[in-house]
Amino acid sequence: MKKVLMSAIAASFLMGGALQAGQMEDAAQKKAEKPVMHQTQGGVQYYSKSKENVKAYVSKELEAHHKMMMKEAPKEILKAFGDTYKALKLIQMKQNDQAIKFLESADKAFDAALKKHPELKMVPLTEQIFISELQATPEQIKVAVDYSRELLKGYHTQAAAALLATMSDEMDIATSYLPMELYPKAVKKALAALKKKDVNGALAALSAGFGTIVTVQAAVPLPLLAAQDLVVQASKMDKTKKAEIEKLLKAAKMELQKAYYLGYTDLHPKAYNDLMKQIKGIEKEMGGKNMVEELYTKLKKSFHDLIGKVYHDSVARKEAQALKNPNAVKGEKAAEAKVEEAQAKELFESKMEALTFEKESATEAKKGN
């Protein structure tokens, strides 16, 4: 799980002063706080360590991503998946006749969905979102990173690790996918076993089915979203308000500088450098010819393109995209190999397990009251 609040060491260097004993105790207490669940106006849930809601531009990005991902999930498939989960619970409660009914319903729904949508390979089921916000200037981040380098030179590895562990300013989105070449077959096997009163076989088949679910991660740097938002604000302002526009563009450059010091530019250094150059080009043009609107249009497209690339950076996500392509994966064994490869490279699900457990526990607790 991403750590949002700064450790005692990190806070000391980022804020430019040594922490007293009382402050250190307070920092330790905050560090132990549980993640807070939030919800955007559009209904997208996310977690963070802050009690404050995310900024409007982050909320907008979350809602856009959710809409894009979940439109690929036919409702009948989501219901069928839910029915298999209910069947598993019923088998565990030794209510096998009821479990058979839910498995039959799921089996029919999967068959109908595959007939209607033969191109389906991976269907998004759920999203887990965790947001880490770092309240620091580019200069403060640079000081912290440079100091961690000095700590490593002296082999103070743990102190350096604690300091660098706070250097995160991003939103992590984990999306779980249902492999349509594998999961429906597991349901058929479970149904056939249960009809033969082979309870262990049914449980094994369902367990194998749940084991094929793939969770992939996209990590989007918040400084990139912040810089984009600042540029959009500047583009909408009256051109006569040069001082205010320059202030917004300067803030956008600082956000890109933060992204650089935090290491987010490593995958796309050319794209980030191009963004910085385009912003400087607009600043230069402010007092010259009236080409600013055209420059803004190009800059906003550059931001859009880069954010799209960031969403597709993870290897696991690329594997998921390959699974969606009917020509990329053929046969059950090939599909299993792809799923195993994706699962091996994606560890984010385990990081979010604690959050999922907390959410489920809270739901059960409400039911019990």
C-alpha positions as CSV (number, residue, x, y, z in Angstrom):
1,M,0.0,0.0,0.0
2,K,1.2,3.5,-0.8
3,K,2.2,5.6,2.1
4,V,0.8,9.1,2.0
5,L,1.8,10.7,5.2
6,M,5.5,11.6,5.6
7,S,7.6,9.6,8.1
8,A,9.4,11.4,10.9
9,I,12.7,11.4,9.0
10,A,11.1,12.6,5.7
11,A,9.0,15.3,7.4
12,S,12.1,16.6,9.2
13,F,14.0,17.2,5.9
14,L,11.1,18.2,3.7
15,M,9.8,20.8,6.2
16,G,13.3,22.0,7.0
17,G,13.5,21.3,10.7
18,A,14.1,18.6,13.3
19,L,11.0,17.0,14.9
20,Q,10.6,17.2,18.7
21,A,9.6,14.1,20.7
22,G,6.0,15.1,20.8
23,Q,5.9,15.7,17.0
24,M,7.5,12.4,16.4
25,E,4.8,10.6,18.4
26,D,2.1,12.5,16.5
27,A,3.7,11.5,13.2
28,A,3.8,7.9,14.3
29,Q,0.2,8.0,15.3
30,K,-0.8,9.5,11.9
31,K,1.2,6.9,10.1
32,A,-0.9,4.2,11.8
33,E,-4.2,5.7,10.7
34,K,-6.3,3.6,8.4
35,P,-7.0,4.6,4.8
36,V,-10.0,6.8,4.3
37,M,-12.7,5.9,1.7
38,H,-14.0,8.8,-0.4
39,Q,-16.4,9.1,-3.3
40,T,-16.5,11.5,-6.2
41,Q,-19.6,13.3,-7.2
42,G,-19.9,10.8,-10.1
43,G,-19.9,7.9,-7.6
44,V,-16.4,6.6,-8.0
45,Q,-14.9,5.3,-4.8
46,Y,-11.2,5.7,-3.9
47,Y,-9.0,5.5,-0.8
48,S,-6.3,7.9,0.6
49,K,-4.7,8.6,3.9
50,S,-6.2,12.1,3.9
51,K,-9.6,13.1,5.2
52,E,-9.8,15.7,2.5
53,N,-11.3,15.0,-0.9
54,V,-9.1,15.1,-3.9
55,K,-8.9,18.1,-6.1
56,A,-11.6,18.6,-8.8
57,Y,-9.3,17.7,-11.7
58,V,-8.2,14.4,-10.1
59,S,-11.9,13.6,-9.4
60,K,-12.7,14.3,-13.1
61,E,-9.9,12.1,-14.2
62,L,-11.1,9.2,-12.0
63,E,-14.6,9.5,-13.3
64,A,-13.4,9.5,-17.0
65,H,-11.2,6.5,-16.4
66,H,-14.0,4.6,-14.7
67,K,-16.5,5.3,-17.4
68,M,-14.0,4.2,-20.1
69,M,-13.1,0.9,-18.3
70,M,-16.6,-0.2,-17.1
71,K,-18.3,0.4,-20.4
72,E,-16.5,-2.7,-21.6
73,A,-18.3,-4.8,-18.9
74,P,-21.7,-6.2,-20.1
75,K,-24.2,-6.2,-17.2
76,E,-25.1,-9.9,-17.8
77,I,-21.5,-10.9,-17.3
78,L,-21.2,-9.0,-14.0
79,K,-24.4,-10.6,-12.8
80,A,-23.2,-14.1,-13.9
81,F,-19.9,-13.5,-11.9
82,G,-22.0,-12.5,-8.9
83,D,-24.0,-15.7,-9.2
84,T,-20.9,-17.9,-9.1
85,Y,-19.8,-16.1,-6.0
86,K,-23.2,-16.7,-4.4
87,A,-23.0,-20.4,-5.4
88,L,-19.6,-20.7,-3.7
89,K,-21.1,-19.3,-0.5
90,L,-24.1,-21.7,-0.7
91,I,-21.8,-24.7,-1.2
92,Q,-19.9,-23.7,1.8
93,M,-23.2,-23.6,3.7
94,K,-24.1,-27.1,2.3
95,Q,-27.0,-25.7,0.3
96,N,-26.0,-27.4,-2.9
97,D,-29.4,-27.4,-4.6
98,Q,-29.6,-23.6,-4.4
99,A,-25.9,-23.4,-5.5
100,I,-26.8,-25.5,-8.6
101,K,-29.5,-23.0,-9.6
102,F,-27.1,-20.0,-9.4
103,L,-24.4,-21.9,-11.4
104,E,-27.0,-22.8,-14.0
105,S,-28.0,-19.2,-14.3
106,A,-24.4,-18.1,-14.6
107,D,-23.6,-20.8,-17.2
108,K,-26.5,-19.7,-19.4
109,A,-25.5,-16.0,-19.0
110,F,-21.9,-16.7,-19.9
111,D,-22.9,-18.8,-23.0
112,A,-25.3,-16.0,-24.1
113,A,-22.8,-13.3,-23.6
114,L,-20.1,-15.1,-25.5
115,K,-22.5,-15.8,-28.4
116,K,-23.5,-12.1,-28.4
117,H,-20.0,-10.8,-27.9
118,P,-17.5,-13.4,-29.3
119,E,-14.8,-10.8,-29.3
120,L,-14.7,-10.6,-25.5
121,K,-11.5,-11.8,-23.9
122,M,-11.1,-9.8,-20.7
123,V,-14.0,-8.1,-18.9
124,P,-13.4,-5.5,-16.2
125,L,-15.0,-6.4,-12.9
126,T,-13.9,-4.0,-10.3
127,E,-11.5,-1.1,-9.6
128,Q,-9.5,-0.3,-6.5
129,I,-8.1,3.2,-6.4
130,F,-5.6,4.6,-3.9
131,I,-4.3,8.2,-4.1
132,S,-1.0,9.3,-2.6
133,E,-0.7,13.1,-2.3
134,L,2.7,14.7,-1.5
135,Q,2.5,18.2,-0.2
136,A,5.9,19.5,-1.1
137,T,7.6,21.9,-3.5
138,P,10.1,20.8,-6.2
139,E,12.9,22.2,-4.1
140,Q,11.9,20.3,-1.0
141,I,11.6,17.1,-3.0
142,K,15.0,17.6,-4.5
143,V,16.5,18.2,-1.0
144,A,15.0,15.0,0.3
145,V,16.1,12.9,-2.7
146,D,19.6,14.3,-2.7
147,Y,19.9,13.6,1.1
148,S,18.7,10.0,0.6
149,R,21.6,9.7,-1.9
150,E,24.0,10.9,0.8
151,L,22.5,8.4,3.3
152,L,23.1,5.6,0.8
153,K,26.7,6.6,0.4
154,G,27.1,6.0,4.1
155,Y,25.2,2.7,3.9
156,H,22.3,4.1,5.9
157,T,20.0,2.1,3.8
158,Q,17.0,1.9,6.0
159,A,17.0,5.6,6.7
160,A,17.2,6.3,3.0
161,A,14.4,3.8,2.3
162,A,12.1,5.4,4.9
163,L,12.8,8.8,3.3
164,L,12.2,7.7,-0.3
165,A,9.1,5.7,0.7
166,T,7.3,9.0,1.1
167,M,8.2,10.2,-2.4
168,S,4.9,9.3,-4.1
169,D,2.4,11.7,-5.7
170,E,0.2,9.6,-7.8
171,M,-3.1,7.7,-8.2
172,D,-2.9,3.9,-8.4
173,I,-5.8,2.3,-10.2
174,A,-6.1,-1.5,-10.0
175,T,-8.6,-3.1,-12.3
176,S,-9.6,-6.7,-12.0
177,Y,-10.5,-8.6,-15.2
178,L,-12.4,-11.7,-15.9
179,P,-10.9,-14.0,-18.6
180,M,-13.8,-15.1,-20.7
181,E,-11.8,-17.9,-22.3
182,L,-11.2,-19.5,-18.9
183,Y,-13.7,-18.5,-16.2
184,P,-17.0,-19.8,-17.9
185,K,-15.3,-23.2,-18.4
186,A,-14.5,-23.3,-14.7
187,V,-18.2,-22.6,-14.0
188,K,-19.2,-25.5,-16.3
189,K,-16.9,-27.9,-14.6
190,A,-18.2,-26.8,-11.1
191,L,-21.8,-27.2,-12.2
192,A,-21.1,-30.7,-13.7
193,A,-19.3,-31.8,-10.5
194,L,-22.0,-30.5,-8.2
195,K,-24.7,-32.3,-10.1
196,K,-22.7,-35.5,-9.5
197,K,-22.6,-34.5,-5.8
198,D,-18.9,-34.0,-6.1
199,V,-18.7,-31.1,-3.7
200,N,-14.9,-31.0,-3.5
201,G,-14.6,-31.1,-7.3
202,A,-17.1,-28.2,-7.6
203,L,-15.1,-26.2,-5.0
204,A,-11.9,-26.9,-6.8
205,A,-13.3,-25.8,-10.1
206,L,-14.6,-22.5,-8.7
207,S,-11.4,-21.9,-6.9
208,A,-9.5,-22.4,-10.1
209,G,-11.9,-20.0,-11.8
210,F,-11.4,-17.3,-9.3
211,G,-7.7,-17.9,-9.6
212,T,-7.8,-16.8,-13.3
213,I,-8.9,-13.3,-12.4
214,V,-6.2,-10.8,-13.4
215,T,-5.6,-7.5,-11.6
216,V,-3.6,-4.8,-13.5
217,Q,-2.3,-1.5,-12.3
218,A,-2.0,2.0,-13.8
219,A,-0.1,4.6,-11.9
220,V,-0.8,8.2,-13.0
221,P,1.4,11.0,-11.6
222,L,-0.6,13.7,-9.9
223,P,1.8,16.5,-11.0
224,L,1.0,15.6,-14.6
225,L,-2.7,16.1,-14.0
226,A,-2.1,19.3,-12.0
227,A,0.1,20.8,-14.8
228,Q,-2.6,19.9,-17.3
229,D,-5.3,21.5,-15.2
230,L,-3.2,24.7,-14.8
231,V,-2.7,25.0,-18.5
232,V,-6.4,24.5,-19.2
233,Q,-7.2,27.3,-16.7
234,A,-4.7,29.6,-18.4
235,S,-6.1,28.8,-21.8
236,K,-9.5,30.0,-20.7
237,M,-8.4,33.3,-19.3
238,D,-8.7,36.7,-21.0
239,K,-5.4,37.3,-22.8
240,T,-5.1,40.7,-21.2
241,K,-4.6,39.2,-17.8
242,K,-1.0,38.4,-18.6
243,A,0.3,38.4,-14.9
244,E,-2.3,35.8,-13.8
245,I,-1.7,33.6,-16.9
246,E,2.0,33.7,-16.3
247,K,1.5,32.7,-12.7
248,L,-0.6,29.7,-13.8
249,L,2.0,28.6,-16.4
250,K,4.8,29.0,-13.9
251,A,2.9,26.7,-11.5
252,A,2.4,24.2,-14.3
253,K,6.2,24.2,-14.9
254,M,6.8,23.6,-11.2
255,E,4.4,20.6,-11.3
256,L,6.4,19.1,-14.2
257,Q,9.6,19.7,-12.2
258,K,8.1,17.8,-9.3
259,A,7.3,14.9,-11.7
260,Y,11.0,15.0,-12.7
261,Y,12.4,14.9,-9.2
262,L,10.0,12.1,-8.2
263,G,11.1,10.0,-11.2
264,Y,7.9,9.9,-13.1
265,T,9.5,11.3,-16.2
266,D,11.8,8.3,-16.7
267,L,9.5,6.4,-19.0
268,H,8.6,9.4,-21.2
269,P,11.4,11.9,-20.8
270,K,11.0,13.3,-24.3
271,A,7.3,13.9,-23.8
272,Y,7.8,15.7,-20.5
273,N,10.6,17.9,-22.0
274,D,8.3,18.7,-24.9
275,L,5.5,19.8,-22.5
276,M,8.0,22.1,-20.7
277,K,9.2,23.6,-24.0
278,Q,5.6,24.2,-25.2
279,I,4.7,26.0,-22.0
280,K,7.8,28.2,-22.3
281,G,6.8,28.8,-25.9
282,I,3.4,30.1,-24.8
283,E,5.0,32.4,-22.1
284,K,7.3,33.8,-24.8
285,E,4.4,34.4,-27.2
286,M,2.3,36.2,-24.6
287,G,3.8,39.5,-25.6
288,G,4.1,38.8,-29.3
289,K,1.8,37.7,-32.2
290,N,-1.6,36.2,-31.6
291,M,-0.6,32.5,-31.9
292,V,-1.3,31.6,-28.3
293,E,-4.7,29.8,-28.9
294,E,-3.1,27.5,-31.5
295,L,-0.2,26.8,-29.0
296,Y,-2.7,26.0,-26.3
297,T,-4.5,23.5,-28.5
298,K,-1.3,21.7,-29.3
299,L,-0.2,21.7,-25.7
300,K,-3.5,20.3,-24.4
301,K,-3.3,17.5,-27.0
302,S,0.2,16.7,-25.8
303,F,-1.0,16.4,-22.3
304,H,-3.9,14.1,-23.4
305,D,-1.5,11.9,-25.4
306,L,1.0,11.5,-22.6
307,I,-1.7,10.6,-20.0
308,G,-2.9,8.0,-22.4
309,K,0.6,6.5,-22.6
310,V,1.0,6.5,-18.8
311,Y,-2.2,4.4,-18.5
312,H,-0.7,1.8,-20.7
313,D,2.8,1.7,-19.2
314,S,2.6,-1.4,-17.0
315,V,3.5,-4.8,-18.6
316,A,0.5,-6.4,-17.0
317,R,-1.8,-4.0,-18.6
318,K,-0.3,-4.8,-22.0
319,E,-0.9,-8.5,-21.3
320,A,-4.5,-7.7,-20.5
321,Q,-4.9,-5.8,-23.8
322,A,-3.4,-8.8,-25.6
323,L,-6.0,-11.0,-24.0
324,K,-8.8,-8.7,-25.2
325,N,-7.5,-9.2,-28.8
326,P,-9.2,-12.3,-30.3
327,N,-6.2,-12.9,-32.6
328,A,-3.6,-12.6,-29.8
329,V,-4.6,-15.6,-27.7
330,K,-5.9,-18.9,-29.0
331,G,-7.0,-21.9,-27.0
332,E,-7.4,-22.5,-23.3
333,K,-3.8,-23.3,-22.7
334,A,-2.6,-20.2,-24.5
335,A,-5.0,-18.1,-22.5
336,E,-3.9,-19.7,-19.2
337,A,-0.2,-18.9,-20.1
338,K,-1.1,-15.3,-20.7
339,V,-3.1,-15.0,-17.5
340,E,-0.2,-16.6,-15.5
341,E,2.2,-14.2,-17.0
342,A,0.1,-11.2,-16.2
343,Q,-0.5,-12.3,-12.7
344,A,3.2,-12.9,-12.0
345,K,4.0,-9.4,-13.1
346,E,1.2,-7.6,-11.2
347,L,1.5,-7.5,-7.4
348,F,-0.8,-4.6,-6.8
349,E,-3.7,-6.8,-5.8
350,S,-1.9,-7.9,-2.7
351,K,-1.1,-4.3,-1.8
352,M,-4.9,-3.6,-1.9
353,E,-5.9,-6.7,0.0
354,A,-6.0,-5.0,3.3
355,L,-8.3,-2.3,2.0
356,T,-10.7,-4.8,0.5
357,F,-10.7,-6.7,3.8
358,E,-11.5,-3.6,5.7
359,K,-14.3,-2.7,3.3
360,E,-15.9,-6.1,3.5
361,S,-15.5,-6.2,7.3
362,A,-17.3,-2.8,7.6
363,T,-20.1,-4.1,5.4
364,E,-20.6,-7.2,7.5
365,A,-20.5,-5.2,10.7
366,K,-23.3,-3.0,9.4
367,K,-25.4,-6.0,8.6
368,G,-24.8,-7.4,12.1
369,N,-26.1,-4.2,13.7
